[in-house]
Amino acid sequence: MSTPDLPSTLDAVAAAARTAGVDVDAARTEGEQIAATVAESSVGSFVDWCTATGRAINAQVFMDAALKGRRFRTSATPLVAQLHNSHSAQAVPYAKALAEVAAAAALLGKPGPGSIGAAQGTASAQLNAAQGLAAPSPAAQSGPGVPPATDAAFVRQAPQILSSVLGRMHESQSRLLDLRQLDPFAPGAFPGLGNSGNPGVPANPTVDAPSAPFQGPTGAPATEQPPVQAAPSPEPAEPPEPEEPAEPEKSLDELLAELDALVGLERVKAEIHRQTAVLKVDALRAKAGLKSPTITRHLVFVGNPGTGKTTVARLVAGIYRAVGLLSKGQLVEVDRSELVAGYLGQTAMKTAEVVAKAEGGVLFIDEAYSLNGDQYGEEAINTLVKEMEDKRNDLVVIVAGYPLPMSVFIAQNPGLASRFRTTIGFDDYTDAELEKIFTGMVSGADYDLGEGCVETFRGLLGREVRDQTFGNGRFARNVLEAAIGKHAWRLRDAADPTLEQLRTLLPADLEMDAAPVVDWQPAEPGRLQPPDADPSAPHAPAPSDPSAAPGAGA
């Protein structure tokens, strides 16, 4: 058995696509991307790949294709998924053609074990996805365009097809590991002669050494057995790095105190305290042998951006752990992009993986209503509802977003409506609360506010439009981050600034129009200065006065 070369396997992919009635150019692109991602670890493979695909030698084009093809190592290509979902009899033949491309690509350049592993993973992903074409139900068999007998035949043939491809890969692997490619006088190069340096080793260990039959993912034996290679000498293990000590878990009282210390959010605090009391009493009732009512623990957070929803969700995770509702108390924060995959079938797996990571803690889904409106989001929601039921004893889900879209999101799915009974509203911060948040951030960052800074912040706040786009707490943080940057620019020439200068922010640092001009020009040798700098300004000493103290006025 010999491995076909890449051009012939790409032609076979195009032919399989033509037979299946799908886009031939798209199929060839899938094949080229699979070949590139399989071969990307092999030295010089881009040259062979460009030649095989009829391109000028260009490493960047090769790497672009490899990056796009990496997802096909573990999941089906769009055309495989399309053929599978449409119950096409050509799903398995097309997937087999892509698997052959992977096998051929494993030998591009100077191949190594990495390319063989990538080829095996990619081939298995495509063939397994095509084999997902289970025998149709009687109702489905009578549908138009579905040939049940042919489908079933292909399903029966799929294990043999997979075994054939994997066997071909193992043939390639044995070629890669053949020492005669490196040393023509290596042991086994001459028939009948053993290893003179080690008489106990048979002349051809791949033949003489017993081996168990190789089985593919389906359990079917491969057409060829993989060679048995001598185990390499183990490299001395590096001592494991010492683990950082785990941060001590906070008590319930500490977490509630942290909640109470947040600025504003009075309604939120009251509701979290109420929920905590319910959970504590529920735990005491269970300890006393009393029945515990079924209470939904999942929450809906509604409010504008920057109102502390994520911060409170993190505290809720810790509080629920402290009262014994959750085993770990971690917070896993996601949005639509981390739940939805590029095509149907994979979204459920992706959502389930995220839920598995959150099990024992809180899954926080920001802007959850973005899952509405298409079949991919619907698949994620249905999977989420099932996972919430299966893991109801050790998982809490919090969905968050703007009030009106969130109410529509919950109402449109009965499974969600029955599980999200508690909605907590996060009010916008008042001016006084935002001022307190800002001054707290400044102090926490080891800065001081100079005279007039609070008034300047109030002026900035007064000019803001307070609609749904207003950032609330994020506005305060953005003002501080911008002020820190302007403070650094102001002290750029200070050779030895004082501690007070390093700590103190001035009103000019907070003003929006005080940003440094990026389009600067050299003002004098060895010194940079904005072209429109005012020589009399304290942060820009006049060029005519070289004795001016650096950083004066800071």
C-alpha positions as CSV (number, residue, x, y, z in Angstrom):
1,M,0.0,0.0,0.0
2,S,1.4,3.4,-0.9
3,T,0.3,6.8,0.2
4,P,-1.1,9.0,-2.6
5,D,0.6,12.3,-3.2
6,L,-1.1,15.6,-2.2
7,P,-2.2,16.7,-5.7
8,S,-4.0,13.5,-6.5
9,T,-5.8,13.5,-3.1
10,L,-6.9,17.1,-3.7
11,D,-8.2,16.1,-7.1
12,A,-10.1,13.3,-5.3
13,V,-11.7,15.8,-2.9
14,A,-12.9,17.9,-5.8
15,A,-14.3,14.8,-7.5
16,A,-16.1,13.7,-4.3
17,A,-17.5,17.2,-3.9
18,R,-18.8,17.2,-7.5
19,T,-20.5,13.8,-6.9
20,A,-22.0,15.1,-3.7
21,G,-23.3,18.2,-5.4
22,V,-21.4,20.7,-3.2
23,D,-19.2,23.6,-4.2
24,V,-16.0,22.1,-5.7
25,D,-13.9,25.2,-5.1
26,A,-15.0,25.3,-1.4
27,A,-14.1,21.6,-1.1
28,R,-10.7,22.1,-2.6
29,T,-10.1,25.0,-0.2
30,E,-11.0,22.7,2.7
31,G,-8.6,20.1,1.5
32,E,-5.8,22.7,1.1
33,Q,-6.4,24.0,4.6
34,I,-6.4,20.5,6.1
35,A,-3.1,19.8,4.3
36,A,-1.5,23.0,5.5
37,T,-2.6,22.5,9.2
38,V,-1.4,18.9,9.2
39,A,2.0,19.8,7.7
40,E,2.7,23.1,9.5
41,S,5.0,21.5,12.1
42,S,7.2,20.0,9.4
43,V,10.3,21.9,8.3
44,G,10.1,23.1,4.7
45,S,6.5,21.8,4.2
46,F,5.3,25.1,2.9
47,V,7.5,24.6,-0.2
48,D,5.9,21.2,-1.0
49,W,2.4,22.5,-0.2
50,C,2.7,25.6,-2.5
51,T,4.0,23.4,-5.3
52,A,1.3,20.8,-4.8
53,T,-1.5,23.4,-4.8
54,G,0.0,25.2,-7.8
55,R,1.0,28.4,-6.0
56,A,4.1,30.5,-6.0
57,I,6.3,29.7,-3.0
58,N,4.9,31.8,-0.2
59,A,5.2,30.9,3.5
60,Q,2.6,33.5,4.5
61,V,-0.1,32.0,2.3
62,F,0.7,28.6,3.7
63,M,0.5,29.7,7.3
64,D,-2.8,31.5,6.6
65,A,-4.3,28.3,5.3
66,A,-2.8,26.3,8.3
67,L,-4.4,28.7,10.8
68,K,-7.8,28.5,9.1
69,G,-7.5,24.7,9.1
70,R,-6.6,24.1,12.7
71,R,-10.2,23.8,13.8
72,F,-10.6,20.8,11.4
73,R,-8.2,18.8,13.6
74,T,-11.0,18.4,16.1
75,S,-14.2,19.2,14.3
76,A,-15.9,18.7,10.9
77,T,-15.4,21.0,8.0
78,P,-18.5,23.0,6.9
79,L,-19.1,20.8,3.9
80,V,-18.8,17.6,5.9
81,A,-21.3,19.1,8.4
82,Q,-23.6,20.1,5.5
83,L,-23.6,16.7,4.0
84,H,-24.1,15.0,7.3
85,N,-27.0,17.3,8.3
86,S,-28.7,16.8,4.9
87,H,-28.4,13.0,5.3
88,S,-26.4,12.8,2.1
89,A,-25.1,9.4,1.0
90,Q,-21.9,11.2,0.0
91,A,-21.0,12.4,3.5
92,V,-18.6,9.4,4.2
93,P,-16.9,9.3,0.8
94,Y,-16.3,13.1,1.0
95,A,-14.9,12.8,4.5
96,K,-12.7,9.8,3.4
97,A,-11.3,12.0,0.6
98,L,-10.4,14.7,3.2
99,A,-8.8,12.0,5.4
100,E,-6.7,10.9,2.4
101,V,-5.5,14.5,2.1
102,A,-4.5,14.5,5.7
103,A,-2.5,11.2,5.2
104,A,-0.7,12.6,2.2
105,A,0.1,16.0,3.9
106,A,1.8,14.2,6.8
107,L,4.8,13.5,4.5
108,L,5.3,17.1,3.2
109,G,8.6,18.7,4.0
110,K,10.7,17.0,6.6
111,P,7.9,15.2,8.5
112,G,7.9,14.2,12.1
113,P,5.6,12.7,14.7
114,G,3.7,16.0,15.0
115,S,2.5,15.8,11.4
116,I,1.4,12.2,11.9
117,G,-0.5,13.1,15.0
118,A,-2.2,16.0,13.3
119,A,-3.1,13.8,10.4
120,Q,-4.7,11.2,12.6
121,G,-6.7,13.7,14.6
122,T,-7.9,15.5,11.4
123,A,-8.9,12.3,9.6
124,S,-10.7,10.9,12.7
125,A,-12.6,14.2,13.2
126,Q,-13.9,14.2,9.6
127,L,-14.7,10.5,9.4
128,N,-16.3,10.4,12.8
129,A,-18.5,13.4,11.9
130,A,-19.6,11.7,8.7
131,Q,-20.3,8.4,10.6
132,G,-22.7,10.4,12.8
133,L,-25.1,9.8,9.9
134,A,-26.9,7.2,11.9
135,A,-29.5,4.9,10.4
136,P,-32.6,7.1,9.8
137,S,-35.8,6.6,11.7
138,P,-38.7,5.1,9.7
139,A,-40.2,8.5,9.4
140,A,-37.0,10.0,8.1
141,Q,-36.5,7.1,5.7
142,S,-39.6,8.0,3.8
143,G,-38.6,11.6,3.4
144,P,-37.8,13.0,0.0
145,G,-34.2,12.8,-1.2
146,V,-33.1,10.3,1.5
147,P,-32.0,6.9,0.3
148,P,-32.2,4.8,3.5
149,A,-30.5,1.7,2.0
150,T,-27.6,3.6,0.6
151,D,-27.2,5.6,3.8
152,A,-27.1,2.5,5.9
153,A,-24.6,0.9,3.5
154,F,-22.2,3.8,3.9
155,V,-22.6,3.7,7.7
156,R,-21.6,0.0,7.6
157,Q,-18.6,0.8,5.5
158,A,-17.4,3.7,7.6
159,P,-15.4,1.7,10.1
160,Q,-13.5,-0.1,7.3
161,I,-12.8,3.3,5.6
162,L,-11.5,4.8,8.8
163,S,-9.3,1.7,9.5
164,S,-7.9,1.9,5.9
165,V,-7.0,5.6,6.3
166,L,-5.4,5.1,9.7
167,G,-3.5,2.0,8.4
168,R,-2.1,4.2,5.6
169,M,-1.0,6.7,8.2
170,H,0.8,4.0,10.1
171,E,2.6,3.0,7.0
172,S,3.7,6.6,6.7
173,Q,4.7,6.6,10.3
174,S,6.9,3.5,9.8
175,R,8.6,5.2,6.9
176,L,9.3,8.3,9.1
177,L,10.8,6.2,11.8
178,D,12.9,4.0,9.5
179,L,16.5,4.7,10.6
180,R,17.8,3.8,7.2
181,Q,16.6,7.2,6.0
182,L,19.3,8.7,8.3
183,D,21.9,5.9,8.2
184,P,22.0,3.4,5.4
185,F,24.1,1.1,7.5
186,A,21.7,1.1,10.5
187,P,20.6,-2.2,12.0
188,G,18.1,-3.9,9.7
189,A,19.6,-2.4,6.5
190,F,20.9,-5.7,5.4
191,P,18.5,-8.7,5.5
192,G,19.6,-11.6,7.7
193,L,22.1,-9.5,9.8
194,G,21.2,-8.8,13.4
195,N,22.3,-5.9,15.5
196,S,26.0,-6.6,16.2
197,G,26.0,-4.1,19.0
198,N,23.1,-5.7,20.7
199,P,22.7,-9.4,19.8
200,G,19.6,-9.8,21.9
201,V,17.6,-7.4,19.6
202,P,16.0,-9.1,16.5
203,A,17.1,-7.9,13.1
204,N,13.7,-6.6,12.2
205,P,11.7,-5.7,15.4
206,T,8.7,-4.5,13.4
207,V,8.2,-8.1,12.1
208,D,9.6,-10.3,14.9
209,A,8.1,-8.4,17.9
210,P,4.5,-9.3,18.7
211,S,2.0,-6.6,18.7
212,A,-1.7,-6.2,19.4
213,P,-4.0,-5.5,16.5
214,F,-4.4,-1.8,15.9
215,Q,-7.9,-0.5,16.3
216,G,-9.4,2.7,15.0
217,P,-11.8,4.9,17.0
218,T,-14.7,2.7,15.9
219,G,-13.1,-0.5,17.3
220,A,-12.6,-2.1,13.8
221,P,-9.1,-3.6,13.2
222,A,-6.9,-1.7,10.8
223,T,-5.7,-3.3,7.6
224,E,-2.1,-3.1,8.8
225,Q,-0.6,-3.2,12.2
226,P,1.6,-0.4,13.4
227,P,5.3,-1.1,13.9
228,V,6.4,-1.7,17.4
229,Q,9.2,0.8,18.2
230,A,11.6,0.6,21.0
231,A,10.7,3.0,23.8
232,P,13.0,6.0,23.9
233,S,15.1,6.5,27.0
234,P,13.2,8.6,29.3
235,E,14.6,12.1,29.8
236,P,15.3,13.2,33.3
237,A,12.2,14.8,34.6
238,E,12.4,18.4,35.6
239,P,11.4,19.1,39.2
240,P,7.9,20.4,39.3
241,E,7.6,24.1,40.0
242,P,6.3,24.8,43.5
243,E,2.6,25.6,43.4
244,E,1.6,29.0,44.7
245,P,-0.4,28.7,47.9
246,A,-4.1,28.8,47.3
247,E,-5.8,31.9,48.4
248,P,-7.8,31.2,51.6
249,E,-11.5,31.0,51.1
250,K,-13.4,33.9,52.6
251,S,-16.1,33.3,55.2
252,L,-19.7,34.2,54.7
253,D,-19.4,37.2,57.0
254,E,-16.3,38.4,55.0
255,L,-18.1,38.1,51.7
256,L,-21.3,39.8,53.0
257,A,-19.1,42.6,54.4
258,E,-17.4,43.0,51.0
259,L,-20.9,43.2,49.4
260,D,-22.0,45.9,51.9
261,A,-18.9,47.9,51.2
262,L,-19.8,48.4,47.6
263,V,-20.9,51.9,46.7
264,G,-24.7,52.2,46.1
265,L,-26.6,49.1,44.9
266,E,-28.9,49.2,48.0
267,R,-31.6,47.1,46.3
268,V,-29.1,44.6,45.1
269,K,-27.5,44.2,48.6
270,A,-31.0,43.7,50.2
271,E,-31.9,41.0,47.7
272,I,-28.6,39.1,48.1
273,H,-28.9,39.3,51.9
274,R,-32.5,37.9,51.5
275,Q,-31.3,35.0,49.2
276,T,-28.5,34.2,51.7
277,A,-30.9,34.0,54.6
278,V,-33.1,31.6,52.6
279,L,-30.2,29.4,51.8
280,K,-28.9,29.4,55.4
281,V,-32.3,28.4,56.8
282,D,-32.7,25.8,54.1
283,A,-29.4,24.3,55.1
284,L,-30.5,24.2,58.8
285,R,-33.8,22.6,57.9
286,A,-32.0,19.9,55.9
287,K,-29.7,19.3,58.9
288,A,-32.7,18.9,61.2
289,G,-34.2,16.3,58.8
290,L,-36.9,18.6,57.5
291,K,-38.0,18.7,53.9
292,S,-36.4,21.4,51.7
293,P,-38.6,23.1,49.1
294,T,-37.3,23.3,45.6
295,I,-36.1,26.8,45.1
296,T,-34.5,28.1,41.9
297,R,-31.1,29.5,42.6
298,H,-30.5,31.0,39.2
299,L,-30.6,34.8,38.9
300,V,-31.3,37.5,36.3
301,F,-29.2,40.7,36.6
302,V,-30.6,43.6,34.7
303,G,-29.0,47.0,34.4
304,N,-26.9,49.3,32.3
305,P,-23.2,48.8,31.7
306,G,-20.8,49.5,34.6
307,T,-23.4,49.0,37.4
308,G,-21.5,46.2,39.2
309,K,-23.2,43.1,37.8
310,T,-20.0,41.1,37.3
311,T,-18.6,42.2,40.7
312,V,-21.8,41.1,42.5
313,A,-21.9,37.8,40.5
314,R,-18.4,37.0,41.8
315,L,-19.5,37.7,45.4
316,V,-22.6,35.6,44.9
317,A,-20.4,32.7,43.8
318,G,-18.4,32.9,47.0
319,I,-21.5,33.4,49.2
320,Y,-23.2,30.3,47.7
321,R,-20.1,28.3,48.3
322,A,-19.9,29.6,51.9
323,V,-23.5,28.4,52.7
324,G,-22.8,25.0,51.1
325,L,-24.9,25.4,47.9
326,L,-21.9,25.2,45.6
327,S,-18.8,23.0,46.0
328,K,-16.2,25.4,44.5
329,G,-17.5,28.9,44.2
330,Q,-15.7,29.9,41.0
331,L,-17.1,32.4,38.5
332,V,-17.0,31.6,34.8
333,E,-17.9,34.6,32.7
334,V,-18.9,34.1,29.0
335,D,-20.8,35.7,26.2
336,R,-22.4,34.4,23.0
337,S,-19.0,33.8,21.2
338,E,-17.9,31.3,23.9
339,L,-21.1,29.3,23.7
340,V,-21.9,29.2,20.0
341,A,-19.9,27.4,17.4
342,G,-19.7,28.0,13.7
343,Y,-22.2,25.3,12.7
344,L,-25.0,23.2,14.1
345,G,-24.0,20.1,16.1
346,Q,-20.9,21.7,17.6
347,T,-22.7,24.4,19.5
348,A,-24.1,21.9,21.9
349,M,-20.7,20.4,22.6
350,K,-19.2,23.9,23.1
351,T,-21.9,25.0,25.5
352,A,-21.6,21.7,27.5
353,E,-17.9,22.2,27.8
354,V,-18.4,25.7,29.2
355,V,-21.0,24.4,31.7
356,A,-18.6,21.7,32.8
357,K,-16.0,24.3,33.6
358,A,-18.5,26.2,35.6
359,E,-19.8,23.2,37.5
360,G,-19.4,23.8,41.2
361,G,-19.7,27.6,40.8
362,V,-21.5,30.3,38.9
363,L,-21.8,30.6,35.1
364,F,-22.3,34.3,34.3
365,I,-23.6,34.9,30.7
366,D,-23.4,38.6,29.8
367,E,-25.8,40.0,27.2
368,A,-27.6,36.6,27.2
369,Y,-30.3,37.9,24.8
370,S,-27.7,37.8,22.0
371,L,-28.5,34.0,21.9
372,N,-31.9,34.8,20.6
373,G,-32.7,35.0,16.9
374,D,-31.0,32.1,15.2
375,Q,-30.8,28.3,15.3
376,Y,-27.2,28.3,16.7
377,G,-28.2,30.4,19.7
378,E,-31.4,28.3,20.2
379,E,-29.2,25.2,20.3
380,A,-27.0,26.8,22.9
381,I,-30.1,27.8,25.0
382,N,-31.6,24.3,24.8
383,T,-28.3,22.7,25.8
384,L,-28.0,25.2,28.7
385,V,-31.5,24.3,29.9
386,K,-30.6,20.6,29.9
387,E,-27.3,21.2,31.7
388,M,-29.0,23.4,34.3
389,E,-31.3,20.5,35.1
390,D,-28.6,17.8,35.1
391,K,-26.3,19.8,37.3
392,R,-29.0,21.6,39.4
393,N,-27.3,20.6,42.7
394,D,-24.0,22.2,42.0
395,L,-24.4,24.9,39.4
396,V,-25.9,28.4,39.4
397,V,-26.4,30.4,36.2
398,I,-26.7,34.2,36.2
399,V,-27.8,35.9,33.0
400,A,-27.3,39.6,32.6
401,G,-28.0,42.5,30.3
402,Y,-30.3,45.5,29.6
403,P,-33.7,45.2,31.3
404,L,-36.1,45.1,28.3
405,P,-34.1,42.7,26.1
406,M,-33.6,40.4,29.1
407,S,-37.3,40.2,29.9
408,V,-38.0,39.2,26.2
409,F,-35.1,36.7,26.3
410,I,-36.5,34.9,29.4
411,A,-40.2,35.0,28.2
412,Q,-39.4,33.5,24.8
413,N,-38.2,30.2,26.2
414,P,-40.4,28.3,28.7
415,G,-37.4,26.3,29.9
416,L,-35.7,29.5,31.0
417,A,-38.8,31.1,32.5
418,S,-39.3,28.2,34.9
419,R,-35.7,28.3,36.0
420,F,-35.1,32.1,36.4
421,R,-37.5,33.3,39.0
422,T,-35.5,36.0,40.7
423,T,-34.6,39.2,38.8
424,I,-32.3,41.8,40.5
425,G,-32.2,45.3,39.1
426,F,-29.0,47.3,39.1
427,D,-29.7,51.0,39.2
428,D,-27.5,53.6,37.6
429,Y,-25.2,55.3,40.0
430,T,-25.9,58.9,41.2
431,D,-23.4,61.7,40.8
432,A,-22.5,61.4,44.5
433,E,-22.0,57.6,44.2
434,L,-19.8,58.0,41.1
435,E,-17.7,60.6,42.8
436,K,-17.2,58.2,45.7
437,I,-16.3,55.4,43.3
438,F,-13.8,57.6,41.6
439,T,-12.1,58.8,44.8
440,G,-11.9,55.2,46.0
441,M,-10.3,54.1,42.7
442,V,-7.7,56.9,43.0
443,S,-6.8,56.0,46.6
444,G,-6.6,52.3,45.7
445,A,-4.2,53.1,42.9
446,D,-1.9,55.0,45.3
447,Y,-2.6,58.4,43.9
448,D,-3.8,61.6,45.5
449,L,-6.2,64.2,44.1
450,G,-4.8,67.7,44.0
451,E,-6.9,70.7,44.8
452,G,-9.7,71.2,42.3
453,C,-9.7,67.6,41.0
454,V,-13.0,66.6,42.5
455,E,-14.7,69.7,41.0
456,T,-13.2,68.9,37.7
457,F,-14.6,65.3,37.9
458,R,-18.0,66.8,38.7
459,G,-17.8,69.0,35.6
460,L,-16.9,66.0,33.4
461,L,-19.8,64.1,34.8
462,G,-22.2,66.9,34.2
463,R,-21.3,67.0,30.5
464,E,-22.1,63.3,30.1
465,V,-25.3,62.1,28.4
466,R,-26.8,59.6,30.9
467,D,-28.5,57.1,28.6
468,Q,-27.9,53.4,28.1
469,T,-24.5,54.0,26.6
470,F,-23.2,55.7,29.7
471,G,-20.6,53.6,31.4
472,N,-21.4,54.3,35.1
473,G,-18.5,52.9,37.1
474,R,-16.6,52.3,33.9
475,F,-16.7,56.1,33.2
476,A,-15.0,56.7,36.6
477,R,-12.3,54.1,35.8
478,N,-11.8,55.5,32.3
479,V,-11.3,59.1,33.7
480,L,-8.7,57.8,36.1
481,E,-6.8,55.7,33.5
482,A,-6.7,58.8,31.2
483,A,-5.5,61.0,34.1
484,I,-2.7,58.6,35.0
485,G,-1.5,58.7,31.4
486,K,-1.5,62.5,31.3
487,H,0.2,62.6,34.7
488,A,3.0,60.4,33.3
489,W,3.3,62.7,30.3
490,R,3.5,65.7,32.5
491,L,6.4,64.2,34.4
492,R,8.2,62.8,31.4
493,D,11.2,65.1,31.8
494,A,11.5,64.9,35.6
495,A,14.8,63.3,36.4
496,D,14.1,62.9,40.1
497,P,10.5,63.7,40.9
498,T,9.4,63.8,44.5
499,L,7.0,61.3,46.1
500,E,4.4,64.0,46.1
501,Q,4.8,64.7,42.4
502,L,4.6,60.9,41.7
503,R,1.3,60.6,43.7
504,T,-0.6,63.8,42.9
505,L,-3.0,64.2,40.1
506,L,-3.9,67.8,39.0
507,P,-7.1,69.1,37.5
508,A,-5.3,69.4,34.1
509,D,-4.7,65.7,34.2
510,L,-8.5,65.0,34.4
511,E,-9.5,67.4,31.6
512,M,-10.4,65.7,28.4
513,D,-8.7,68.3,26.3
514,A,-5.4,67.9,28.2
515,A,-4.4,64.8,26.3
516,P,-0.8,65.0,25.0
517,V,-0.4,65.7,21.3
518,V,0.9,62.6,19.6
519,D,2.1,64.4,16.5
520,W,5.1,65.9,18.2
521,Q,8.3,67.3,16.7
522,P,11.7,67.7,18.4
523,A,11.8,71.0,20.1
524,E,15.5,70.9,20.7
525,P,18.3,68.3,20.6
526,G,17.6,65.4,23.0
527,R,14.1,66.6,24.0
528,L,10.6,65.9,22.7
529,Q,7.8,68.5,22.9
530,P,4.4,68.9,21.3
531,P,4.5,71.4,18.4
532,D,1.8,73.5,19.9
533,A,3.1,73.4,23.5
534,D,2.7,76.6,25.5
535,P,6.2,77.7,26.7
536,S,4.6,79.2,29.8
537,A,2.7,76.1,30.7
538,P,4.1,74.4,33.8
539,H,4.4,71.0,32.1
540,A,6.4,72.3,29.2
541,P,9.4,74.5,30.2
542,A,10.3,77.1,27.6
543,P,13.2,76.2,25.3
544,S,14.7,79.6,26.0
545,D,14.9,78.8,29.7
546,P,17.1,75.7,29.9
547,S,17.4,76.2,33.7
548,A,13.7,75.6,34.3
549,A,13.3,72.8,36.8
550,P,12.2,69.5,35.2
551,G,8.6,68.8,36.1
552,A,8.0,72.2,37.6
553,G,4.5,72.8,38.7
554,A,3.8,69.1,39.3
